[in-house]
């Protein structure tokens, strides 16, 4: 007899969506009464309808994520009616995790090294023979789900990652003007910039192209590697770089553009490290040339006198990132992260949109999704259903049935850097619930919702 919730709304302007999610967390029989009143109604006794919903035991969901209880999935599933949720880090799953008690398992950002063959085999058997529901989600470069294809989980995934972009080509443009010999914070700028170049080089593949252009008012080709990087040789070349002279960024942008155009690399990235102002002249043609060559430019500015307007626009117009550092000691880690993200062959960054959402139940009833700035590159397998597309066979959400179970792959990392608008989007709750409800293991009669 307890009234858990009641609402009065006006529908003069059309439909109104009411959600009574909190009440459905309570076990038992719930009665709903819907009454629609209209002015001058001659038969008000016919204006009410009754609905009864029986809620059984909550259906348990496990979220396995390097973020633990900070995972967006954990927060979203805590709000989902009819479910209970637990979260653990990958090492816990590998030690004593058992999927059998759960109706669905969400693996977010797992790498192959995070899960043993035994654990992967247990999950595979639980899905194929136990009717379990598996959701695999990207968490960004290096944790985009692609290397799970080589584990026992690979056959469960509704996507593959053999989408080929050819070789990668990374160029780092290093400012060697006189002001780079000064400190920013606790460290000398040019020395930290050299360390940053070495850190970035570690993310160039064995068949990748890597060049270092050092510039002041002129440009020197400091290092060039065509099949990976010889770190000893690179270190020797960088040691010879001395800071002197003024700053002009246009020549180095022109040279980098020409070098990219002369190659066949599928992934092209330029990282600019600078602390100064460019000589006053037009640089828009250089930026347009990089854009037409499909080069992504990330710009790292150090100190108080950096040309923030130029470098931030250079990054934004080419799909890269602008990063301003007050302390030069932060440079190696920041530049390494940019290189890791940009050189990842299975992860795409930049402003990305999505196509129309299908009416598949895994979509949770949403019809559109926000733009994002990063996603895993993948391709739907034969017989898989693309729920949310992003161009021709470039899915954001893919689902399929596999033996007696189901699996969903979400290519969108639910983290601030790559999907800020998704995290603010009210529809994310419905989408997450839709994925879980569709793929969750079917319960026996008289249990569940």
N, C-alpha and C positions, 0 to 999 in steps of 0.2 A: 503493500500500500504506500510505499515511500515514493514521492515524486523527486526524481534525481535531477531533472532539468526541464525547463519549459521556455518556449520562445514565442514572441508575437512579432510578425513581420508584415510589411505591406507588399502586396504583389500587384499593385496598380500599374507598375511599369513593366510587368513581365514576370518571368520565373525567378525563383529564389532557391539557392542550394543550402539546405540545412544539414549540419553534421552533429550527431550526438555521440561522438566517439568515446568520450569519457565514461558514459554509462555502460557501454559495451565491454568495459574492462571488468565489470562485476559479474560473477558467475550467477546463473539462475535464469528465470523466465522474465523477460522484459516486455511490458505492454506499452505501445505507442498509440496515441490518439491524434489524428490529424483533422483539424477543423478549418474549413474555408468558408468565410462569411462574405456575402455580397449584399449590397444595399437593396432593399425592397424584396428580399427573398421570400417567396410565398410558402416555402417548405423548409424551414431551418432545421427540422429534425433529420433531414437527409444530408446535412452538411459535414458530418463527421465520419471518419473511417478508422478502423482499428487494425493494428499490426502487432503480432506477437513474435518475439525473437528469443530463442533459447541459447544461452551462452554456456558452453562446457568449459573444460579445462583449457587454460591458455596453451597455445601451441609454441613450443620452444624453438628459438632461432639462435644460431651461434655466429658471431662476427669475429673473423680472424683477421687481424690488421696490425701493422707495425705501430699504428696510432692508438691501439687499445681502446679504452673507453672514450678517447677523444675523437674516434672515428665518427664521421657524419652518419654512417649507416647505423651505428649504435644509438645515436640520438634520435634518428628517425624511427627506428623500430621500437624504441621505448614509448613512442606516442601511438603506435599502431594497435588498434583494437583487436583483441583476441590473441595476441602474441605476448610471450615473455622473451627476453633477450639477454644473452651473456656475451661478453667480449673477452678475447685473449690475444696475446701477441703470438706470432708464428712459432716461437720456440716452445711455448706451452702446448700448442697443438701437437707438435712433433714429439713431445715427451709423453704426454698422457691423454691426448685428445681422442675421442671416440665419436664418430658422427651419428651412431645409431639412435641416441635419444632425441635427436633434433628432426624437425620437419624440413628445415632448410639450413644450409650453411653458406655464409657469405665470405669469400676469400678476397680481401682487398689488398692490392699491392704486394702480393707474394712473389718472390723470386724462386727459381728452382732450388737454390741453396737453402731456402727456408724450410723445405719439407722433404722428409726422407722418402725413399721408394716405398717403404712399408706404409707410411701415413697416406701417401698419394694412392696406393693400391687399395687401402681401406675405404677411402672416399669414393674411388672409382667403383668398387664393388657395391657400396651403399647406394650409389645413384643407379647403377645398371640393374642390380638385382633386388635392391630394397626399396626402390621407388623414391629415393631421396631427391631433394631439389637443391641444385648448386648454382650460386651466383658468383661469377668471377669478375672483379672490377679492377680497372686500371687505377694507379695512384701517381702516375707521372713517369718521366724518363727513368729508366733503370728499374722501375717497378710497374711496368705497363702490362704485365701479364704474358708477354710474348715468349719468355723463356720457359713458361710452364708447358709449352707445346712439346718440349722434349722429355716430359715426365709422364707418369701413368695417367695424369689428368688430361694430357693433350687430346686424346680421343674423345673426351667428353665435351670439349669446347666447340661451339657452333661456328667458330671462325678459324681461319689460319692467318699467318703473318708473313707468308712468302709473297710480299707485294713489290719487292725489288725497286730500289731507287738508284741503283748503280753506285758508283764511288762517292765518297764524301770529300769535300775540299774546304779546309779551314784556313783562313788568313787572319793573322793578328797584326794590326797596325799599332806600333809602339812609338809613342811620343818621346823623342830624345832631345827636346829643346832644353835650353839652359835652366829653366825653372824646375825641371824634373830632378835636378840635383839637390833640391831643397827637401825639407821634411814636411810631411802632412801628418799631424799627430805625432806618433813616436818613431816613425820610420822614413827613410829616404825614398822618395817616390820612384825613381828610376830603378833602384835595386828591388823594390817590391814588384815593380812591373815586370822585371826579368823573371822573378820567381813565378809570377802569374802566367807568363808565357810557357814556362816549363810545365806548370800544372795543367794548362790547357792541352799541351801536346800529348799528355797521357790518355786523352780520349779520342785520339786519331787512330783509326783501325790500321791493321797491317797492310792494307792496300789503299789507304787513304792518302790524300794530298795535303801537305801542310807547308805554309809559307809564313815568314816573318818579315814585315816591312817596317823599318825604323825611319822616322821622319822628323824633320824640323821644318825648315823652308824648302828642303829637298827630300828625296826619298832614296833609301838604300835597301836593296834586297839582302837582308841579313842572313836568311836561311831558306832553303827550299828542299823539300823531301817529296818524292813521288810514290814511294811504297812504304808508308809509315814514317816514323820519326827515329832518327839516331840521336838519342838524348845526350850522349857525350859530345857529339859534334855540335848539337844545338847549344849546349851549355858553353862550349868554347866560343862560339860566335857571339852569344849574348854578352859574355865577359868583355868583349872588345867594344861594346856599345858605350859611348860616352855622351853625356848630356851637354849640349851647347847650342847656341843660336836661338832663332825665333820659332814661330809656329805657323804652318800653313797646311791645313788639312786637305785642301782640294787636290793637290797632286797625288797624294796617297790614295784617295778615293778613286781617282781616274785610273791609276795603275792597277789597283785591285780589281776594278771593273773589267779592264782589259784582260787580266789574268783569268778571271772567271769565264769570260766569253770565249777564251781560247781552249777551254776544257770541256769535258763531257760529264762532269760530276752531277749526280742527281741531288745531292745535299750540298748547298753552298752557304757558307756563313763567314761573315767578317766581324771581328771583335776589335773595336777601336778603344785604345787606352790613351787618355790625354788629360792634361791639367790646365790647358791654356786657351787663348782666343786665336781663332784663325785670322790670317791676314784678310782685310776687308775686301772681298770680292764674291761674285755670285757662285754659289755651290749647288744650286738647284739642278743644273744639268748633270752633275756628277751623281746626285741622288737618284735622278730619273734613270740614269744608265744602270745603276745597281738594281733598281726595281725591275727594269725590263729584263735584266739578266737573272731575275728570281733569286737575288741574294738577300738573305736576312742579316741585318746589321744590329749588333748589340753594342752599346756605347757605355764605357765606364769612365766617369769623370772623377778626378781627385782634387780635393782642396777647394779653396774659396774663389779662385779666379777662372774657373773652367767656363767654357762657353756653353752654358746649359741649354740655351734656346736652340742653338745649332744641333748639338748632339742629341737632345731629346727628340727633336723633329726628325733627325736622321734615323733614329731607332724606330719611332712610331710609324714613319712612312714606309718602312721596309719590313714591318712585322716583327722587329726585334724588341729588346728592352733597353731602357735608359736607367742607369744606376749611378747615383752620386754618393761618393765616399768621402767622409771627412778625414779618416785615418787610413793611410796607405797600407798599413799592416793587414787590412781586411781584403786587399786586392787578390792575392792568390786563391783564396777560397771562393770568392765571388766569380772570378773569371773561370775557374775550373768548373763551377756549376753551370755557367753559361755554355761552356764548351760541351759538357756532358749532355745538357738538354738539346743543344743544337745539332750535335753529331749523332744523336740517337736515331738509328735508321727506322725504328718502329714507332716513333712518336713524332707528331706534327704539331708545331706551334704557330701562332699568328691568329688573326681574327677569323674564326670559323663559324659557319652557320649550319643549319640542319634543314632537311627537307620535311615534307608533311608526315606526321606521325600516323602509323597504320592503326586500325581498330583492333589490333591484337590485344587480348586481355592483359598481357604483361605490361602494357602501357598505362594501365590504371585509369583509363578514361581521358588522359590528357590529349590535346589535339595539336599543340605547338610546344616547342621548347626554346629556351633562350640561347643566344650565341655563347661561344666559349673561346678560349685562347689556347687550348691544347687537347689532343686526343691521341689514343693509340691507333696506329695504322693497321688495319686488318681487312679481311675479305670474308664474306659469308660463305660457308661451305654449302655444297649442294644439299637441298632439302631443309636448310635452315631458313627461318623467317626473319627478315629485316624489319624490326619494329620501328626504329628511328633511323632514317638514312641521313647521310651527309655526302651527297654526290653519288655517282654511279658505283654501286657495290662498295661503298665506303661507310659501313654502318657504325652508328653510335651505340645502338642496342640491338642485339641479335638473340634469338631464342630458338630452341628446338627440343624435341623429345628424343631421348637416347635410351634405348631398351625400355625398361619400365620406369625410368626417371626423366628428369628434365634439367636443362642447363641454360643459363642466360649469361651473356657476356656484355658488360658495360664498358665501352671504350672511353668514357668520360671520367677523369679523375675528380672526385668530389673534394677538392682542396682549393684554397683561396687563390692561389697563383693561376690556375688554369680554368676554374669554373666559378668565378665570384658571383656571376649573375644566377647560376644554378642554385648556389647555396642560399640566395635571398628569394628564390622563386617559390611561391606557395605550392605550385604543382609538384615540387619534388617529393613531398610527402605522399601524394597519390601515386606517383610513378613508382616510388620505392615499395609501397604496399602492393601495387599491382604486380611488380616483379616477383615479390615473395609469395603472394597468394597464388599466382599462376604456377610457379614451379614447386611449391611446397608439397611434400609427400602427403598423399590423401589419407585422412584419418578414418578409422573405423566408424561405423554408425554410432550416433549418440555422443560423439565427442567433437570438439571444435565448435565452430560457429555455424 
